[in-house]
Protein backbone atom coordinates (compact mmCIF):
# COMPACT_ATOMS: atom_id res chain seq x y z
CA UNK A 1 0.00 0.00 0.00
CA UNK A 2 2.77 2.46 0.90
CA UNK A 3 4.58 1.72 -2.36
CA UNK A 4 1.44 2.49 -4.39
CA UNK A 5 0.93 5.66 -2.38
CA UNK A 6 4.46 6.82 -3.23
CA UNK A 7 4.05 5.89 -6.91
CA UNK A 8 0.80 7.85 -7.24
CA UNK A 9 2.26 10.79 -5.32
CA UNK A 10 5.17 10.81 -7.77
CA UNK A 11 2.77 10.68 -10.73
CA UNK A 12 0.81 13.66 -9.34
CA UNK A 13 4.01 15.65 -8.83
CA UNK A 14 5.35 14.77 -12.29
CA UNK A 15 2.09 15.90 -13.89
CA UNK A 16 2.23 19.14 -11.88
CA UNK A 17 5.73 19.72 -13.30
CA UNK A 18 4.38 19.08 -16.82
CA UNK A 19 1.66 21.70 -16.26
CA UNK A 20 4.26 24.10 -14.82
CA UNK A 21 6.47 23.63 -17.89
CA UNK A 22 3.57 24.40 -20.25
CA UNK A 23 2.78 27.52 -18.23
CA UNK A 24 6.42 28.61 -18.21
CA UNK A 25 6.47 28.97 -22.00
CA UNK A 26 6.30 32.57 -23.23
CA UNK A 27 3.04 33.55 -24.92
CA UNK A 28 4.45 33.53 -28.46
CA UNK A 29 5.81 29.98 -28.11
CA UNK A 30 2.60 28.74 -26.48
CA UNK A 31 0.54 30.38 -29.22
CA UNK A 32 2.59 28.67 -31.94
CA UNK A 33 1.84 25.29 -30.35
CA UNK A 34 -1.89 26.06 -30.16
CA UNK A 35 -1.95 27.18 -33.79
CA UNK A 36 -0.19 23.95 -34.78
CA UNK A 37 -2.93 21.99 -33.00
CA UNK A 38 -5.52 24.12 -34.80
CA UNK A 39 -3.99 23.22 -38.17
CA UNK A 40 -3.97 19.54 -37.19
CA UNK A 41 -7.66 19.77 -36.29
CA UNK A 42 -8.27 21.34 -39.68
CA UNK A 43 -6.47 18.49 -41.44
CA UNK A 44 -8.48 15.90 -39.54
CA UNK A 45 -11.95 17.43 -39.62
CA UNK A 46 -12.13 19.86 -42.54
CA UNK A 47 -12.69 18.44 -45.99
CA UNK A 48 -10.06 19.60 -48.50
CA UNK A 49 -8.09 21.46 -45.80
CA UNK A 50 -4.85 20.57 -47.59
CA UNK A 51 -6.10 22.39 -50.68
CA UNK A 52 -6.78 25.61 -48.78
CA UNK A 53 -4.27 28.44 -49.10
CA UNK A 54 -1.78 28.92 -46.25
CA UNK A 55 -3.66 32.10 -45.32
CA UNK A 56 -6.98 30.22 -45.12
CA UNK A 57 -5.39 27.46 -43.02
CA UNK A 58 -3.85 30.04 -40.66
CA UNK A 59 -7.17 31.92 -40.43
CA UNK A 60 -8.92 28.67 -39.49
CA UNK A 61 -6.27 27.86 -36.86
CA UNK A 62 -6.55 31.38 -35.42
CA UNK A 63 -10.35 31.13 -35.33
CA UNK A 64 -10.24 28.01 -33.17
CA UNK A 65 -7.13 29.04 -31.20
CA UNK A 66 -9.07 30.25 -28.14
CA UNK A 67 -11.21 27.10 -27.73
CA UNK A 68 -8.14 24.91 -28.39
CA UNK A 69 -6.21 26.69 -25.62
CA UNK A 70 -9.09 26.45 -23.15
CA UNK A 71 -9.70 22.78 -24.00
CA UNK A 72 -6.01 22.15 -23.34
CA UNK A 73 -6.35 23.85 -19.94
CA UNK A 74 -9.37 21.74 -19.04
CA UNK A 75 -7.75 18.53 -20.26
CA UNK A 76 -4.49 18.94 -18.39
CA UNK A 77 -6.43 19.59 -15.19
CA UNK A 78 -8.81 16.67 -15.83
CA UNK A 79 -5.71 14.46 -15.86
CA UNK A 80 -4.41 16.11 -12.68
CA UNK A 81 -7.78 15.65 -10.97
CA UNK A 82 -7.84 11.95 -11.85
CA UNK A 83 -4.27 11.42 -10.65
CA UNK A 84 -4.95 13.18 -7.34
CA UNK A 85 -8.19 11.20 -6.93
CA UNK A 86 -6.38 7.90 -7.40
CA UNK A 87 -3.72 9.06 -4.94
CA UNK A 88 -6.47 9.89 -2.41
CA UNK A 89 -7.78 6.34 -2.76
CA UNK A 90 -4.79 5.18 -0.72
CA UNK A 91 -5.70 7.30 2.31
CA UNK A 92 -7.04 5.09 5.06
CA UNK A 93 -10.71 5.50 5.98
CA UNK A 94 -11.50 8.15 3.36
CA UNK A 95 -14.95 7.91 1.81
CA UNK A 96 -15.69 8.75 -1.81
CA UNK A 97 -17.00 12.25 -1.04
CA UNK A 98 -13.86 13.18 0.86
CA UNK A 99 -11.64 11.83 -1.92
CA UNK A 100 -13.55 13.78 -4.58
CA UNK A 101 -13.55 17.05 -2.64
CA UNK A 102 -9.87 16.72 -1.72
CA UNK A 103 -8.84 15.93 -5.30
CA UNK A 104 -10.87 18.85 -6.61
CA UNK A 105 -9.53 21.19 -3.93
CA UNK A 106 -5.90 20.29 -4.58
CA UNK A 107 -6.37 20.61 -8.34
CA UNK A 108 -8.10 23.98 -8.00
CA UNK A 109 -5.44 25.31 -5.63
CA UNK A 110 -2.74 24.22 -8.06
CA UNK A 111 -4.63 25.94 -10.89
CA UNK A 112 -4.66 29.18 -8.89
CA UNK A 113 -0.94 29.00 -8.12
CA UNK A 114 -0.23 28.15 -11.76
CA UNK A 115 -2.07 31.27 -12.90
CA UNK A 116 -0.04 33.37 -10.45
CA UNK A 117 3.11 31.75 -11.86
CA UNK A 118 2.09 32.96 -15.33
CA UNK A 119 2.34 36.58 -14.13
CA UNK A 120 6.11 36.11 -14.28
CA UNK A 121 6.17 34.64 -17.80
CA UNK A 122 6.65 37.02 -20.77
CA UNK A 123 3.36 37.75 -22.52
CA UNK A 124 1.30 35.61 -20.13
CA UNK A 125 -1.26 36.79 -17.59
CA UNK A 126 -3.17 35.61 -14.55
CA UNK A 127 -6.85 35.05 -15.35
CA UNK A 128 -9.54 33.99 -12.90
CA UNK A 129 -11.50 32.52 -15.83
CA UNK A 130 -8.59 30.15 -16.51
CA UNK A 131 -8.67 28.98 -12.89
CA UNK A 132 -12.40 28.33 -13.31
CA UNK A 133 -11.81 26.41 -16.56
CA UNK A 134 -9.00 24.41 -14.93
CA UNK A 135 -11.17 23.69 -11.89
CA UNK A 136 -14.10 22.61 -14.08
CA UNK A 137 -11.74 20.37 -16.07
CA UNK A 138 -10.44 18.80 -12.87
CA UNK A 139 -13.97 18.22 -11.57
CA UNK A 140 -15.03 16.69 -14.88
CA UNK A 141 -12.09 14.27 -14.82
CA UNK A 142 -12.70 13.42 -11.17
CA UNK A 143 -16.42 12.76 -11.66
CA UNK A 144 -15.78 10.75 -14.82
CA UNK A 145 -13.19 8.57 -13.03
CA UNK A 146 -15.48 8.18 -10.00
CA UNK A 147 -18.43 7.14 -12.15
CA UNK A 148 -16.28 4.71 -14.11
CA UNK A 149 -14.93 3.21 -10.88
CA UNK A 150 -18.47 2.85 -9.48
CA UNK A 151 -19.60 1.04 -12.64
CA UNK A 152 -16.61 -1.31 -12.57
CA UNK A 153 -17.01 -2.03 -8.85
CA UNK A 154 -20.75 -2.63 -9.35
CA UNK A 155 -20.12 -5.09 -12.17
CA UNK A 156 -17.48 -6.92 -10.17
CA UNK A 157 -19.89 -7.28 -7.22
CA UNK A 158 -22.64 -8.46 -9.54
CA UNK A 159 -20.39 -11.08 -11.12
CA UNK A 160 -19.22 -12.21 -7.68
CA UNK A 161 -22.81 -12.75 -6.50
CA UNK A 162 -23.72 -14.70 -9.64
CA UNK A 163 -21.02 -17.29 -8.99
Secondary structure by P-SEA (a helix, b strand, c coil): caaaaaaaaaaaaaaaaaaaaaaaccaaaaaaaaaaaaaaaaaccccccccccaaaaaaaaaaaaaaaaaaaaaaaaaaaaaaaaaaacccccccaaaaaaaaaaaaaaaaaaaaaaacccccbbbbaaaaaaaaaaaaaaaaaaaaaaaaaaaaaaaaaaac
